[in-house]
Amino acid sequence: MSAQLDQTFTSLPYRSLGGAALSRARELGVTHADFRFERVRYQRLGVRDGVLQGASDTEDLGFAVRVIHHGAWGFASGVDLTPEEAARVAETAVAVALVAAEMTSTPVEVAAEPVYDDVTWVSSYLVNPLDVPVAEKAALLIDWTDRLRTGAAVDHASAYLLQVQENKYYADLLGTRTTQQRVRLQPGFEAMGAGADTFDSMSSIAPPVGRGWEYLTDGSYDWDEEIEQVPELLAQKLKAPSVEAGSYDLVIHPSNLWLTIHESIGHATELDRALGYEANYAGTSFATIDQLNRLQYGSAIMNVTGDRTVEHGLSTIGYDDEGVQTQTWDIVKDGVLVGYQLDRQMGRMHPELNPTGDGTGRSNGCAYADSPGHIPIQRMANVSLQPAPDGPSTEELIGRVERGLYVVGDKSWSIDMQRFNFQFTGQRFYTITDGQLVGQVRDIAYQATTTDFWGSMEAVGGPQTWELGGAFNCGKAQPGQVAAVSHGCPTSLFRGVRILNTNDEAGH
């Protein structure tokens, strides 16, 4: 049975506040106005060496009004939940727009969107983790660290659980009203140890998910098996030889490849970056709009989609923060750049990216604000590499390699401001010799340019190798906002990738 809207949220006065705000905006003559009411609940638990280090609960509650007036955006927010305050916030948003209009050279317009009258959407989960007693969750994490420390190589162990319940109500002058609820959580653990000449750690490769507490109890992920394996995997890593730098074939597991997708495709195909609007916080993009349908992003087997609908995706939602129904679309097709991620303003500016037939364009549902105090910006969808329908298994991909490395789990990363030159490390690397895994090796980073790397992809695994990874902490914008996003991908084979020895490179 699917979850229902939280009655402690639906009892809040968001409808009357929205009515007051939009009515006042209409009286002031705006050409567009939307109202967004949010309550976001966060809980975090942390355990180290069998001891609870902390448990915290926070809540962000408030509302925002956004308008277009005299061809410019205006935005304001508030926390006093009265109709009088909602009307005052609308007046402030209009006043901001009047100031902004003096600095706006091109009048703001937004792409049209059908009206969704009083619709509801709830994410796919069974048990809200915030409804589970803190003592029960702490006991689970304590047990994890106690079991990890039974390994001879493990000196210390930590575990954590991040949980979020996000509720939003959206309304605009055209009549769209959406009420939504989604739950997400990120469990994890890490074992740390020291060898004769090094110290290192081994973390869980379990992805964060748009699911409930059942993720930890229903067997969909085998936590017990991983906890049993990690101490020995860490022991092997501590004794492993250092890699010899050079060119290697790579078989990359989804637990590592998702992050490379995030940094080199996900951010690079955000249209605000490609247009140069998002330059201060983390750069622009090499994948500029003049290269649409021309740029050879990768090999012909590369097919990447943007998707805000996939079940349990961290970026999955029914309607975005501009009232747009979410969608799935192509970003890279047969290796060629064919699409971007965009919001309503960019959809109107570039109708060729999501045509409607009338030349006005449409957003693909990528507007999101992480707080009622922040304006919606273009944020990342679940950007995913598609598997081959009859593709090989991970073992078959490894079997194709004479000299290479098998990469599992993410760790550190670095990429330039245009999302083009990068290097990534991982949790563990296994040497492949004549199609066989022959043990771990360490001190590794793989390095490439985005197009060279994806151009070297020779094979993608079948659906049986596809997994949905992701992150809770994608940062963007100024003031900074944080969003959660998933990236699905199959195990994949890359030929002739440059491998660095990170110890040799340190300090250079």
Number of C-alpha atoms within 10 A of each C-alpha: 7 9 16 14 16 13 8 7 16 13 9 13 13 26 18 13 22 28 18 20 28 25 16 20 29 15 9 13 13 20 15 19 27 26 29 29 27 25 19 20 17 17 18 18 20 20 24 20 21 21 16 18 14 12 14 11 12 11 13 16 18 19 28 27 31 29 29 26 25 20 21 24 23 26 24 23 25 19 16 13 17 15 18 12 17 30 21 19 25 32 22 19 24 29 17 20 24 18 14 17 20 11 10 14 10 9 12 17 18 19 19 16 16 11 14 17 12 13 13 16 15 18 25 20 22 16 17 19 25 19 9 11 9 16 9 10 17 23 14 16 26 23 15 26 23 18 17 29 21 12 18 12 23 22 16 18 25 25 26 24 20 18 24 24 20 18 21 21 25 25 28 23 19 14 13 19 23 24 23 22 24 27 28 27 26 20 20 20 23 22 26 20 22 17 15 7 7 10 12 15 23 23 23 19 18 19 23 26 25 26 25 26 21 14 22 16 11 9 10 9 13 13 17 11 9 16 20 15 13 22 28 17 17 28 21 18 28 22 16 17 13 16 19 14 16 12 15 20 23 29 30 25 23 29 27 24 25 28 23 21 23 23 20 24 27 27 28 26 30 25 27 22 23 22 16 13 12 19 16 12 13 17 19 25 26 17 24 18 21 10 13 17 14 11 17 20 22 23 20 17 19 22 20 27 23 26 27 28 20 18 16 21 27 30 30 24 25 22 26 26 26 26 24 25 21 19 19 16 17 17 24 26 20 15 21 21 24 23 23 27 30 27 27 24 18 23 25 23 16 20 18 15 22 20 15 13 9 7 12 17 24 26 29 26 29 28 25 23 20 19 23 24 19 18 21 22 19 24 30 28 33 26 30 27 26 19 26 19 11 11 18 21 19 21 15 12 23 27 16 16 22 14 17 26 25 24 25 21 23 22 16 11 16 14 19 16 17 19 24 20 17 20 20 21 24 21 22 25 27 21 21 24 16 14 17 17 17 12 16 23 20 24 22 23 22 23 19 17 16 23 18 17 24 23 19 17 22 16 22 29 25 20 18 16 20 22 20 23 26 29 19 21 11 16 14 20 16 10 8 10 19 16 17 23 26 30 30 24 27 30 32 27 22 21 19 16 19 17 24 21 17 17 12 12 10 7 6 4
